[in-house]
Amino acid sequence: MAVQELSSGWQVKQTDTEDWLPVARVPTNVHLDLIANKKIEDPFLGFNELKCEWVGDKSWTYRVELPEVQTAKEGTKHVLAFDGLDTFATVKINGVTILESSNMWIIHRVDVTDKLQHGKPNVLEIDFKAALLEARKIKDAHPEHKWLGFNGDLARLGVRKAQYHWGWDWGPVLMTCGPWRPVRLETYQARVEDLRVDYEVDADLKTVKGTITASVEGSSGTQVRFSAVFEDDVVFEGNAEVDSHGQAKVEFHVSDPKLWYPHGYGEQPLYTVKATVYSGDHELHAVSKKTGFRKGELIQEPDEIGKTFYFRINNVDVFCGGSDWIPADSFTPRITEAKYRKWLEMMVDGYQVMIRIWGGGIWEEDVFYDLCDELGILVWQDFMFGCGNYPAFPEILKSIEEECVCQTKRLRHHPSLVVYAGNNEDYQVQESYNLTYDYEDKDPQSWLKTDFPARYIYEKLLPDVVAAHSPHVPYHPGSPWSGAKPSSDPTVGDMHQWNVWHGTQEKYQIFDTLGGRFNSEFGMEAFPHIETIKYYVTDPSQLYPQSHMIDFHNKADGHERRIATYLVENFRTRTDLEGFIHLTQLSQAEALMFGYRGWRRQWGQKRFCGGALVWQLNDCWPVTSWSIVDYFLRKKPAYYAMRRVLAPIAVAVKRAHHDWSVVHARPAKTSDYECWVASSKTKEVSATVELRYISIASGKDIKESVKKEVKLVPNGTTDILKGTINNESEEPHVLAARIYVDGEIVSRDVDWPQPLKYLDFSDRGVEVNAHAGRMIVKAAKPTKGLVFEEREGILVNDSALDIVPGDEQVVTVKGLGESDQALRWTYLGRDDKLE
């Protein structure tokens, strides 16, 4: 088999002109090529997004001259392979149409053996129509459908294209087109077109048995040899004849298998499974895939509250703290493997165990899932539907089925993939617009006749596809989805909890009381760091918090009043840009800490909460959003706050919430408090917990500290102590908890009187001394939210610190040279800018 990647030599033009432009490489999209040819300005800067809107209204044509191929011998064929065409594509060879496509996620293969000219140039040309305009035509052709939803031009619902391209509440409107995934010319007699491994892990985890199936294209392939190798050891070999359906199948059995675990729970061993097709003794083609064996379960069992929702891997219950993922760029072809690795390694470093690939983005690149397998990150995969009432006319159902068969077959060997969800928030659209949903009606054909026809997609078409092509992965109809109950029901299913920020705008201090069985979305906006803002603010006069250009780089509806609400409730306001940035970032860090800390405790309380995924890990452009890490991979303080509460052993201390806003700021006479420890360790751990009571004004201990020797409950929470603060007789103080294991501090937590705006943070006596890759941080008085500058190429292992007297903290720094300027820092209440 000969494979030629068609990555170079391409040109592009606006279809109705003859102005051909060079294309640097394929995969690509039109915006990248127009930027490279200086036809548009970078849409990520200033207001340039508006200047290039015209691109999405035009049709564009790509062309390349194919490499010369010899005349195909009997039984040999030439095939053009297209891994992804974005989106309305007409493909021609020498002016003859060979393919029409209208779905960017369908993988196409076209036999061109009879289309190629020999001794003459062969030109491949692809016309891409404007998806924006085609979408509106489809919408107009279906007036019987209710085109309803949230975000973007709702004509998007009729097009199988990344929905965020139409703009979202964190992203720009950039309507891309082009060959966004690789294009190849392949020549072969026979090939292994699919390699499938079906297996079961025995209940005692001692054996794995199953079948390996190779689907073979081409009649000359008569036999397939199979093997499975771990490192250098061959653990299985077998042969099978290709049957009349083009399939070869063998059964296999592995004793004492090396099982794949999420990081923090075990190793990530991967087996290489290979299938080679032969004609006699002649090898024609081989395919190999890396896979891992694991027993993965989504546990939904009735309990005293409702029904559980959590994941069990190899008989170990796993609390899935993690993040939601959007595409890491508006122009995904330029995301490198190195960048994907940085993103996902950052999750592992942050003790995040699950990533949810959101349904308004893309079916991710192979390398994304490969890295999740390697690093031990569990993947929750949405099908590509988001925030809409999707139509279900026959043509689109056919396209959706073809897409989803393609993609589930592509992904099924990845051990990291542990759940499919049918959509993002489409059941919430159904509820918001009061569309028809009768849970008791179990006739799929009747669903197609209602004003919510997409139920057929989520509860019939998709589960059937998963059952046929990826049966070892559980299927959940939507995110969120609670069956017969509303999607906001906290007793069953998963939940998107947006009553902090959106909705009723609850105080973030009570985030933990608002959750459900699995909190698959929640969040709080924060500005990115000043360096990111200076990158996109092209006019220095716009460097103030409420400027037009800064507002343009925040797409969230009502973001001004929402940010203002949370800042004015909790902090003394600042109007200088860097001070304002710091406050928004502390607001986000505090909100996420209150959520994760409480929900992780509920994990230990009969698995009430099975996991929490923050909206969102990342950004697709430089912007103010809910991300905890910005487009340039600069971590916001919330990343570190999450890391501390998701650590394998995390101590927690918290006084009861007293809502100052509804009692006219009358202080509570007393405040109960609790101290506990969460542990994800699967064995009991001996530890020492210390709790101190430290005056905010003087920095002195106001009463004797408590020390307790404890045995930590495995994979759960251990209550340490309770008490009551007398707010009338005791001065304002922090509760400072530390936990020691084998004499070393492994976790800290500091609880503050709320709201922070009532406290005096002057004269904290903070010192930061840097030496030999370490910064030693100490304070004379309790200090809140000490944040370090996030400088390119420099990594710190902690930030957004709370510092108390007598407990210096050591922060490690990588990448800072002896002669480099020390990292700047600031903390809550500091009058000047970063030090």
TORBAPA-607883 format. One record per residue (C-alpha): residue number from 1; x, y, z. Coordinates in steps of 0.001 Angstrom, whole numbers, m for minus. Each point is the difference from the previous one (the first is absolute). Example, Ala and Ser with C-alpha at 12.3 -4.5 7.8 and 13.67 -1.06 7.14 Angstrom:
// residues 2
torlo_x_y_z
1_12300_m4500_7800
2_1370_3440_m660
// end
This chain:
// residues 835
torlo_x_y_z
1_0_0_0
2_1381_3394_m1001
3_m1244_3101_1810
4_739_3556_m1125
5_m996_2811_2360
6_m1303_2929_m2035
7_1255_2638_2407
8_1901_2388_m2278
9_m370_1701_m3382
10_m3557_1176_581
11_m1504_3335_m1055
12_m3189_1803_1046
13_m2188_2696_m1540
14_m3351_1630_472
15_m2083_m2196_m2318
16_m1281_2834_m2189
17_3496_1463_m639
18_3241_m1260_m1586
19_2260_1363_2756
20_1723_m3217_1122
21_1965_214_3254
22_2632_m2444_1291
23_m989_m2315_2875
24_2728_m804_2512
25_m1339_m3430_970
26_m3067_m2212_172
27_m1821_m563_2396
28_m1037_3652_m23
29_m2929_2362_m210
30_m613_3126_m2007
31_606_2482_2816
32_3471_m1399_672
33_879_316_m3683
34_m1414_3526_m292
35_1947_1087_3087
36_3211_m1555_m1403
37_m549_1848_m3299
38_m773_3282_1830
39_m3520_150_m1451
40_m1585_331_3446
41_1379_1220_3323
42_218_m2356_2989
43_m3624_m241_1190
44_1183_m571_3586
45_1301_3582_269
46_m2064_3067_825
47_m3240_160_m2010
48_1421_m1975_m2933
49_m2639_m2721_396
50_m2447_2484_m1558
51_2358_785_m2875
52_95_m3601_m1208
53_m3684_m927_301
54_m202_216_m3796
55_2133_m3160_m307
56_m2895_m2145_1259
57_m2336_1428_m2643
58_2168_m1154_m2930
59_703_m3304_m1713
60_3633_m1159_m143
61_1831_m2461_m2233
62_3097_m2065_792
63_2050_m1866_m2604
64_3102_m2150_m230
65_1694_m1976_m2755
66_67_m3672_930
67_3279_m1908_m49
68_527_m2285_m2981
69_m1196_m3560_438
70_506_m3008_m2203
71_m2921_m1597_m1796
72_m1681_m2293_2512
73_581_m3703_m595
74_m2842_m2465_243
75_m1258_m33_3600
76_1788_3230_965
77_m1867_3238_663
78_749_3689_569
79_m2060_1635_2747
80_m238_3588_1194
81_m554_133_3746
82_m1469_3105_1649
83_41_m98_3815
84_m2097_3166_222
85_m1390_2650_m2366
86_m1449_3169_1587
87_m2924_m91_m999
88_m1958_419_m3278
89_2570_m1499_m2344
90_m93_m951_m3670
91_3068_m2039_m932
92_1142_m271_m3622
93_2830_m1676_m1898
94_788_1677_m3310
95_m3345_1766_197
96_m2050_m3166_600
97_m1915_m107_3313
98_922_m3053_2060
99_m1498_939_3397
100_m2521_2341_1609
101_148_362_3778
102_m1929_2060_2545
103_1359_m1348_3309
104_3440_977_1285
105_275_m3153_2152
106_m596_m2669_m2635
107_3176_m1767_m1112
108_m187_m477_m3768
109_1805_m2455_m2278
110_m447_249_m3784
111_1278_m2546_m2530
112_1599_2103_m2751
113_1682_m2833_m1938
114_m2055_749_m3107
115_104_3782_445
116_3773_520_m205
117_1654_955_m3297
118_3349_m1638_m729
119_2803_2047_m1469
120_m1891_3219_729
121_m403_2125_3153
122_m2927_m875_2265
123_m1481_2937_1861
124_m2015_m482_3183
125_m2301_2938_674
126_m2379_516_2920
127_m2667_2712_24
128_m1258_1011_3441
129_m3319_1829_85
130_m728_2552_2741
131_m1430_m2033_2887
132_m1692_3108_1381
133_m2068_383_m3173
134_m611_m3724_m546
135_m1258_m297_3588
136_m2572_2715_m584
137_m1226_m1757_m3155
138_m494_m3229_1994
139_m1844_1885_2732
140_m2265_1700_m2546
141_m745_m3383_m1616
142_m1329_m1356_3325
143_m2564_2496_1325
144_m1757_m2904_1755
145_2866_m181_2529
146_336_2262_3046
147_3515_1449_m295
148_623_765_3666
149_3056_101_2227
150_2704_1987_1750
151_3098_1577_m1663
152_779_801_m3621
153_m2097_125_m3164
154_m2488_m2828_539
155_238_m1027_m3641
156_3111_m1798_1316
157_m2283_m2790_1288
158_m508_m1324_m3530
159_3727_m272_m778
160_2510_m2630_1159
161_2744_2508_694
162_1647_1035_3276
163_m2694_2084_1651
164_2408_2402_1694
165_1036_1291_m3445
166_m3301_1955_69
167_1171_1786_3164
168_m648_m919_3633
169_m83_1797_3339
170_3799_m362_198
171_1015_m60_m3670
172_24_2063_m3183
173_m2001_m500_m3201
174_2592_m1486_m2361
175_m1634_m2084_m2734
176_2825_m2169_m1212
177_204_m2317_m3016
178_2644_m2177_m1598
179_1733_m3405_160
180_264_117_3795
181_1328_m3545_374
182_2545_m1962_m2075
183_m453_m910_m3664
184_1804_m3065_m1403
185_425_m1899_m3252
186_210_m3738_715
187_865_m2847_m2355
188_m619_m3603_1045
189_m1370_m3436_m821
190_m1508_m609_3427
191_m4_1784_3309
192_m1177_m446_3555
193_m2719_2629_86
194_m951_m568_3630
195_1495_m1741_3013
196_m2410_m661_2842
197_715_m1419_3449
198_m2959_m1164_2093
199_846_m1262_3459
200_m1178_m568_3540
201_2023_210_3184
202_m1038_m2716_2444
203_m1548_1111_3284
204_3179_m948_1892
205_2152_1971_m2504
206_2209_m3075_m578
207_m813_m657_m3667
208_m991_1830_m3150
209_m1711_m1835_m2826
210_m1639_1087_m3199
211_263_198_m3763
212_2111_1943_m2461
213_m1670_699_m3332
214_1649_1346_m3143
215_m2164_1326_m2818
216_1857_m419_m3291
217_m597_1947_m3220
218_1197_m1618_m3231
219_m501_m3558_m1179
220_3715_m872_m185
221_317_36_3778
222_m738_m3552_1090
223_1520_m379_3461
224_648_2228_3041
225_2631_m485_2671
226_m752_1548_3376
227_2289_817_2903
228_m148_1831_3321
229_3246_1263_1515
230_691_1611_3352
231_3357_1775_m22
232_2163_m2775_m1550
233_m2117_m2969_1060
234_m2349_m1642_m2495
235_m3071_m878_2060
236_m2138_m1294_m2849
237_371_m1187_m3606
238_m2598_m1453_m2341
239_m1030_m473_m3653
240_m3356_83_m1733
241_m1313_m324_m3537
242_m1880_2951_m1474
243_m3655_m1049_m338
244_m2512_863_m2721
245_m927_3209_1874
246_3610_1199_m71
247_551_m742_3690
248_2640_m1989_1860
249_m572_m697_3673
250_1920_m1685_2824
251_m761_m575_3650
252_2638_918_2562
253_683_m511_3685
254_2537_1827_2200
255_759_m1196_3540
256_1145_2461_2663
257_m516_2975_m2323
258_1597_3348_660
259_m3093_2135_567
260_m337_3664_m957
261_m892_2457_2801
262_m599_3735_179
263_3005_1895_1362
264_268_m62_3762
265_m1603_m3453_179
266_2512_m2155_m1881
267_2061_m297_m3168
268_m974_568_m3647
269_1350_m3104_m1788
270_m832_m129_m3713
271_19_m3068_m2231
272_765_235_m3724
273_m2546_m2036_m1951
274_951_m669_m3634
275_m1749_m1512_m3012
276_1902_m811_m3202
277_m1819_m1080_m3154
278_1729_m2438_m2352
279_m439_m1473_m3427
280_1773_m3328_407
281_3350_943_1582
282_m100_3509_m1407
283_m710_2748_2562
284_m2414_2569_m1430
285_m786_2333_2878
286_206_227_3793
287_m1842_2091_2571
288_886_285_3663
289_m1753_1769_2858
290_987_634_3577
291_m2686_m955_2443
292_m369_m646_3691
293_m2134_m2479_1892
294_m2220_1308_2737
295_m3363_m681_1535
296_m1955_3254_m194
297_m3436_505_1529
298_m2415_2905_433
299_m1728_m835_3288
300_m3632_1143_9
301_m1683_m1809_2865
302_m3023_1023_2081
303_900_1321_3456
304_m1702_1887_2831
305_232_3295_m1913
306_m765_m1051_m3568
307_2536_m1698_m2247
308_3798_73_86
309_2131_1226_m2909
310_3691_m812_243
311_2737_m1930_m1756
312_1655_m3221_1106
313_3228_m1085_m1692
314_1366_m3506_669
315_m2258_m278_3074
316_1301_3323_1420
317_m2454_2876_443
318_1519_3165_m1495
319_m1040_3537_977
320_200_1789_m3347
321_1313_3464_759
322_940_1641_m3291
323_m922_2415_m2760
324_m2126_606_m3047
325_1966_416_m3243
326_m740_2219_m2985
327_2130_83_m3171
328_3356_1582_924
329_m107_2325_m3007
330_m2574_1491_m2350
331_2330_m1431_m2675
332_634_m3566_1167
333_2417_m1074_m2790
334_2732_2085_1624
335_m197_m1715_3403
336_3215_m2005_264
337_511_m3298_1784
338_2331_1861_2394
339_m2800_2419_895
340_m2492_m2803_582
341_2589_m1665_2241
342_492_3184_2038
343_m3744_362_505
344_m510_m3584_1129
345_3143_m230_2130
346_m1261_3124_1748
347_m3138_m1938_948
348_2035_m2855_1471
349_2190_2475_1906
350_m3212_1523_1365
351_m1341_m3361_1271
352_m2831_163_m2537
353_m1124_m3473_m1023
354_m2746_612_m2598
355_m447_2210_m3057
356_m3333_513_m1728
357_175_688_m3742
358_m2876_2417_m450
359_m2651_m553_m2658
360_259_3406_m1684
361_3656_m507_m938
362_1628_m2752_m2049
363_591_m3712_35
364_3562_444_1214
365_3232_m967_m1758
366_1424_m3513_423
367_2924_1430_1955
368_m2371_1376_2644
369_m1347_m3450_849
370_3461_m1597_m329
371_1279_2423_2625
372_m2941_m694_2302
373_815_m3729_m280
374_3669_663_752
375_m600_2424_2866
376_m2941_m1754_1649
377_m2718_2615_m574
378_m3601_m1251_m188
379_m1941_1374_m2990
380_m3678_918_52
381_m921_397_m3673
382_m3041_1990_m1049
383_m1465_m640_m3414
384_157_3190_m2065
385_m3274_1681_886
386_m219_3115_2162
387_m2652_2353_1359
388_m2660_m498_m2611
389_m3176_m1662_m1239
390_1619_m2018_m2786
391_m2015_m1037_m3053
392_m337_m3682_m911
393_m1043_m48_m3663
394_1124_m3132_m1899
395_3086_1471_m1715
396_1504_1338_3221
397_m727_m3229_1894
398_1903_m1913_m2688
399_2938_2423_238
400_18_m122_3816
401_6_m3794_15
402_2873_m166_m2500
403_1965_2566_2032
404_m527_m1770_3296
405_855_m3450_m1392
406_3226_1520_m1409
407_935_1599_3274
408_m916_m2794_2432
409_1993_m2453_m2139
410_2956_2418_4
411_m47_392_3782
412_m1104_m3337_1402
413_3487_m1370_749
414_777_2810_2469
415_m155_m1213_3622
416_m325_3613_1158
417_m3474_313_m1561
418_m2461_m893_2778
419_m3327_1587_m956
420_m1862_1394_m3003
421_m2631_2695_533
422_m2579_723_m2684
423_193_3802_31
424_750_3153_1972
425_m3034_1723_1572
426_m2501_m935_m2724
427_m2394_m1367_2622
428_275_3382_1736
429_m1069_1635_m3265
430_m2952_m2416_m74
431_m928_1072_3552
432_585_3738_m590
433_m2301_98_m3053
434_m2497_m2544_1346
435_538_m2400_m2897
436_m1693_m3416_58
437_1682_m2606_2191
438_m2082_m2863_1329
439_2456_m2262_1803
440_m2538_m2831_135
441_m368_m17_m3796
442_2538_m2622_m1130
443_m854_m15_m3734
444_2962_1588_m1867
445_m1998_565_m3192
446_m2516_2126_1903
447_2808_2237_1294
448_824_1017_m3573
449_m3519_1433_m357
450_297_2321_3029
451_1504_3490_230
452_3026_m1597_1746
453_996_m2517_m2706
454_3643_m186_1116
455_m1101_m2292_2819
456_173_m2661_m2734
457_3691_824_m478
458_890_m94_3721
459_m2134_m2932_1118
460_m72_m2203_m3114
461_2586_739_m2700
462_3034_733_2200
463_m473_m2783_2582
464_m430_m2440_m2899
465_3272_1211_m1559
466_1856_m315_3321
467_m1442_m3465_647
468_1062_m1182_m3458
469_3457_1550_m211
470_1225_790_3517
471_m2040_m2166_2395
472_2535_176_2838
473_m621_3762_442
474_m3120_1051_1981
475_m2444_2379_m1707
476_m1834_2893_1727
477_m2666_1798_m2098
478_1141_3544_722
479_1946_2306_2243
480_m1883_778_2108
481_m2684_m2702_26
482_m2107_m1343_2867
483_m2404_m2358_m1734
484_m3590_649_1006
485_1018_2908_2231
486_1052_3545_m975
487_3656_308_m1007
488_556_2202_3076
489_m1059_m2782_2396
490_2790_m483_2565
491_m918_m3586_891
492_668_m1797_m3293
493_2132_312_m3159
494_2510_2758_m628
495_m526_3720_491
496_1176_3300_m1476
497_m130_2314_2999
498_m89_3585_m1260
499_m1811_1690_2877
500_3369_1424_916
501_804_2537_m2782
502_m3169_m587_m2079
503_m3490_m714_1296
504_m769_1105_3537
505_3607_1167_561
506_428_m1730_3335
507_2991_766_2178
508_2929_m2218_m863
509_501_m801_3684
510_m2976_m2407_m267
511_1098_m1655_m3279
512_274_m3387_1705
513_m3679_78_1038
514_m1125_577_m3606
515_1512_m3101_m1574
516_m1429_m3339_m1049
517_1171_m3555_m596
518_2624_1072_m2572
519_675_3668_m729
520_1111_m58_m3624
521_m30_3807_m360
522_364_2948_2378
523_2262_3003_m50
524_934_3612_632
525_1525_2498_m2428
526_3408_1607_549
527_2180_2328_m2018
528_3168_m1543_m1444
529_3398_1292_1116
530_1127_3483_m1060
531_2451_m1387_m2605
532_m2869_m1690_m1840
533_m2114_3162_89
534_2922_2094_m1294
535_335_m2467_m2894
536_m3486_632_m1365
537_m533_3615_1107
538_1687_1702_m2947
539_m842_3514_1216
540_1720_799_3351
541_m2724_2549_843
542_m2365_m3016_305
543_1899_m1527_2940
544_m2661_575_2651
545_m2562_m2519_1358
546_m3116_1239_m1799
547_1569_935_m3335
548_m1714_m767_m3297
549_2835_m2220_m1210
550_149_m1997_3243
551_m3803_m398_m31
552_212_m1197_m3628
553_2233_m2813_1264
554_m2682_m1214_2396
555_m2913_m1625_m1816
556_m2092_m896_3077
557_m3430_1624_148
558_m238_2438_2913
559_3598_m571_1039
560_386_3544_1312
561_m2777_m309_2587
562_914_m3570_938
563_3674_719_611
564_m965_3195_1829
565_m2491_m1871_2217
566_2518_m2575_1192
567_2739_2587_506
568_m2135_2508_1867
569_m1460_m2711_2238
570_3382_m1380_996
571_2855_2462_m479
572_955_3629_407
573_m192_1115_m3604
574_2986_1114_m2078
575_m163_2024_m3206
576_3622_m340_m1177
577_282_m2789_m2591
578_2512_m2241_1791
579_m1832_334_3317
580_m3306_m776_m1725
581_1507_m3062_m1738
582_1229_m1306_3362
583_m3440_370_1593
584_m1798_m1819_m2848
585_2562_m2787_225
586_m392_m311_3778
587_m3778_m70_m408
588_354_m2922_m2437
589_2545_m1809_2186
590_m2192_324_3094
591_m3158_m1089_m1842
592_1554_m3146_m1441
593_1674_m859_3304
594_m3327_215_1872
595_m1595_m2261_m2632
596_2651_m2682_m344
597_811_m146_3708
598_m3604_m648_987
599_m810_m2377_m2849
600_3065_m2081_722
601_m1192_m287_3586
602_m3380_m1230_m1296
603_1845_m2744_m1899
604_909_m1441_3381
605_m3610_319_1157
606_m1421_m3068_m1782
607_1169_1218_m3429
608_m2548_2819_2
609_2184_1866_m2519
610_1882_m2082_m2572
611_2056_2763_m1566
612_259_3624_m1039
613_1257_1415_m3294
614_670_3722_m105
615_m1186_2049_m2935
616_2601_364_m1460
617_3670_m1016_m160
618_1035_1982_m3059
619_m704_2705_m2570
620_m103_12_m3809
621_1351_3594_m219
622_1266_2696_2396
623_m3093_994_1991
624_m1611_552_3388
625_m1969_m3175_683
626_m645_m2782_2504
627_3301_m1705_m908
628_2471_m815_2775
629_2900_177_m2482
630_40_2521_m2847
631_709_m442_m3731
632_3754_372_540
633_m34_m2677_2748
634_401_2636_2719
635_m1606_m1446_3110
636_m2485_2117_1909
637_100_m248_3817
638_m3042_m2302_m73
639_2155_m2748_m1544
640_2107_m96_3163
641_m2996_255_2333
642_m1510_m3022_m1763
643_3301_m1855_156
644_106_345_3785
645_m3551_m1242_594
646_422_m2889_m2471
647_3325_m1173_1468
648_157_m3706_967
649_m285_1060_3652
650_m1697_3357_624
651_m823_1472_3389
652_m2996_2343_207
653_m1398_2392_2590
654_m3156_2065_m390
655_m2271_2126_2152
656_m3737_7_m646
657_m1188_2462_m2642
658_m1699_3144_1299
659_m1628_1955_m2817
660_869_3578_927
661_m2041_1461_m2903
662_m3419_m1178_1213
663_433_993_3667
664_1040_3612_m658
665_3642_m897_783
666_m796_m1026_3570
667_2791_m2315_1113
668_m778_m3505_1214
669_354_m316_3771
670_1567_m3429_m369
671_1379_m2030_m2886
672_302_m3772_9
673_3004_m1438_m1803
674_1170_m3397_m1192
675_3348_m1501_m961
676_341_m3094_m2199
677_2443_m1746_m2321
678_m679_m1401_m3486
679_2199_m2840_m1220
680_108_m1733_m3383
681_2514_m2538_1305
682_m1341_m3542_m216
683_1594_m992_3299
684_m362_1430_3509
685_2555_2730_789
686_1234_1089_3434
687_239_3770_314
688_114_2915_2426
689_m2417_2910_m408
690_678_3371_1603
691_m2501_2860_300
692_1007_3532_1065
693_m2080_3091_792
694_1913_3111_m1136
695_m992_3656_424
696_m290_1863_m3293
697_965_3294_1647
698_3017_m1109_2082
699_1122_m3297_m1519
700_m5_m1603_3456
701_m1692_m3275_965
702_m3113_951_1964
703_m466_m3423_1541
704_1841_m3256_289
705_431_m1966_m3189
706_m1383_m3535_m360
707_2060_m2985_m1158
708_m1494_m3392_m741
709_1442_m3306_m1139
710_m2405_m1502_m2521
711_m486_m2965_m2304
712_m1259_1245_m3362
713_m2859_m1934_m1573
714_1129_m1393_m3379
715_m1614_1586_m3069
716_m2305_2170_2076
717_m170_2688_2663
718_885_m36_3667
719_m1667_2438_2386
720_2610_1418_2393
721_m1765_2417_2330
722_m2809_2506_422
723_m220_3154_2057
724_m1680_3359_444
725_1457_3494_m327
726_m1417_2660_2316
727_48_3039_m2269
728_m941_2347_2862
729_2851_m903_2346
730_2664_m1163_m2500
731_1730_2402_m2375
732_m146_m745_m3748
733_2350_m2876_m730
734_864_m2626_m2564
735_m194_m3728_514
736_3273_m1398_m1339
737_216_m3758_m541
738_3002_m2116_m942
739_409_m3722_m430
740_3241_m1948_429
741_742_m3456_m1420
742_3326_m1575_1068
743_1013_3328_1515
744_m541_2016_m3199
745_m2714_2577_m660
746_m2055_m1322_m2939
747_m2912_2451_32
748_m1227_3273_1496
749_m3291_1852_136
750_m902_3402_1433
751_m3570_1064_751
752_m763_3743_151
753_m2904_2021_1377
754_m2199_955_m2955
755_m282_2351_m1790
756_3675_873_m431
757_m873_3660_m686
758_m732_544_3715
759_3559_m974_997
760_3012_2313_327
761_2900_m1426_m2039
762_2461_2836_579
763_3482_m590_1382
764_245_m3758_m593
765_3773_m242_268
766_362_m2264_m3050
767_3461_m1197_m1066
768_909_m1950_m3128
769_3607_m1154_m142
770_1178_m1711_m3181
771_3017_m2294_m104
772_1127_m2946_m2151
773_m3318_m789_m1660
774_m2072_560_3130
775_m1988_2874_1449
776_m540_65_3752
777_m3182_1857_876
778_m903_1184_3484
779_m2236_2593_1628
780_m287_1678_3394
781_m3803_18_m236
782_m2537_m2157_m1871
783_224_865_m3707
784_m2503_m828_m2724
785_577_m935_m3643
786_3708_527_m603
787_314_m381_m3777
788_3213_m232_m2015
789_493_1379_m3472
790_m497_m2634_m2732
791_3015_605_m2221
792_647_m1780_m3310
793_2239_m3034_528
794_m153_166_3813
795_m1920_m2592_2027
796_m925_347_3676
797_m1503_m2946_1873
798_m2359_2132_2100
799_m1603_3432_27
800_m3113_1763_1331
801_1317_m818_3472
802_m1465_756_3392
803_2905_624_2389
804_m184_m57_3798
805_2715_907_2536
806_2287_m2816_1093
807_m630_m2039_m3121
808_2368_955_m2789
809_m808_m1570_m3349
810_2507_m1083_m2635
811_m899_490_m3665
812_2202_m1681_m2605
813_850_1917_m3176
814_1157_m1509_m3303
815_1543_1949_m2877
816_1120_3109_1887
817_3687_772_m562
818_2319_1519_2617
819_140_3306_m1893
820_m3746_125_m798
821_m2212_2505_1748
822_m1842_m1552_2967
823_m3671_m833_m511
824_m2354_2802_981
825_m2745_m701_2530
826_m2951_1580_1766
827_m2640_m920_2578
828_m3464_1137_1057
829_21_3477_1496
830_3389_978_m1324
831_m151_3635_m1080
832_2509_m15_m2843
833_331_m2227_m3055
834_1951_m3238_m268
835_3343_187_1847
// end
